[in-house]
Amino acid sequence: MNRQEIEEKVKNFLIEDIEVDEDKIFPDAKLKDDLGIDSLDFVDIVVLVNNKFGFKIKQEEMVGVDTFSKFCDYIETKVK
């Protein structure tokens, strides 16, 4: 799976399942501040990532992952 496919999948589940406004999603968008993702949304995201990418997010690995781009970077390291 290439970077573009990862970004597309992440963007799609953020829009469809987490109900993030598509216009707010850009590489430097802050997950919490710009996209409005809170702790309850993150629980859903953990399940979605497991279903769509086949791995479980570990909270300790998410330190410093605060933008859409960094989140995609994290996923990319796990699926390659």
C-alpha positions, 0 to 999 in steps of 0.5 A, a space after each residue: 500500500 502506497 502513501 496516497 492509498 493510506 492518505 485516501 483511506 484515512 481521509 475517507 474514514 475521518 469523513 465517513 465515520 468520524 464526521 470530520 469536514 472534508 475541507 478541514 483535512 490537509 497535511 498539517 491539520 492538527 488532529 485535535 485542534 483543526 479536525 476536532 478529534 477527541 478521546 472518544 473519536 480516538 477510540 473509534 479510530 483505533 478500531 477503524 485502523 485495526 479493521 482497515 490496516 490490520 494493526 492495533 494502534 499503541 498509545 505510547 507510539 502516538 506521542 507526537 503524532 498530532 497532525 494528519 500527515 504524522 498520523 499517515 506517517 505512523 500508519 505507513 511505518 506499520 503497513 510496510 
